[in-house]
């Protein structure tokens, strides 16, 4: 196993772009231990709370990296081992055959997508909609209670 098959990446940023109805692409901005910057894009799905629930790499060779990134937070580092994947799928082996690239499910231990002040700022549109819906519900309930009395 060569040393180049183990690479440490740090997520320096990411951006989700919704294409249609809870589906879109997520772009991870990475830096490796040598200071090289890299961008990796994957297809992603959102759950009911507008959090990414699964990702699928666009290029099959990025599967080990996407699997690791899906479970990693911003500014965290992850070491990706490509050795087993490279043994199973040597470079150039996929040109003549199509493979199915699996989705990676993201399991969250939190109910809400808000885990920091920065996350709160990112979710302000969703919070505004929730606040507006709450005000409308309170208004409707108040109207019916006043009408009964």
Protein Blocks (a to p, Z undefined) as FASTA:
>chain_A
ZZklpccdddfbdcdddfbghiacdddddddfkopacdddddddddfkopafbdcdfblk
lmmmmmmmmmpcehiacdddfklmmmmmgghklmmpccdddddddddfbfbfcfbfklmm
mmmmmmmmmmmmmmmmmmmmmmmmmmmZZ
